[in-house]
Amino acid sequence: PPQPRENLKLHIGLFLATVYTTTMAGMMMSPELASMPVPEDWMILFDPRYLIYGLPFSATLLGILGVHEMGHYLTSRYWGVRATLPYFVPFPSMIGTLGAVIKLRSRIPNRRALIDIGASGPIAGFVMAVIALGVGLGMSEVIETRDIPGGSLSLGDSLLSAWLGELIVGDLPDGYDVMLHPVAFAGWLGLFVTVLNLLPMGQFDGGHIVYAIFGRKHRLISRATMIGLALMWLLGPPYYWLDAQAMFDAWYNSRWVGWLVWLFMAIFFGRHHPPPENPFMELDPPRRWIGYAS
């Protein structure tokens, strides 16, 4: 059937709304704005003189998300798979968005196309996120922990972000920490979004890759991943509750709700994956290694 026309007004409207919500979020975390006298008035949320300070965060985050989705889009076009332009999702919050998605409107022809389409987005977004995190760390400030403003968010480290921090910022003396620049925070979020997209289940990007490599074993791997997420909530660190007197209360208070969030996302997005038109075409070695690396 003929492909429906793109609703360009919807795409543009969602993108502009996301530009605003991410700029507003970036303004609220801007170190330059924090050092200025700012009127305590909600009208600053619409004042260009203050919103401009949120542009570094907004441009970086939307750049990472846009490159990720365009990786999917361009690869889909290369394989002749019908796909929409990216839909950006505005969401007034600490980061201003729930990400971006594209919608496939035709079946994927074979497993080689599936791994190309599934892996191209995370790889492209990952490269952009690493660059943003590296540049942002160079713009970040090392301060004494006693000077960190109240309500600041402490971010976790991956092996990669910890290595980049040591390489760019260097070893920190006791009593000091890094106050991330908004560009670095956007890069950290880009890595975090890549991790979520690569969960090996359902129709996440990781699910596409797993189906391309393992075929019908995808369903088993999806279920194992969901069980793993539940076990991480039940039995994952920290373990200080083992030595507590009120063990159950200490255990419950130590649980990180994020594991349940990803578990419910997995249930919502499903455990199944539709087969491509030709599910029997084998992967060539380069694509198989791209899948393993992803």
Disulfide bonds with the S-S distance in Angstrom:
none
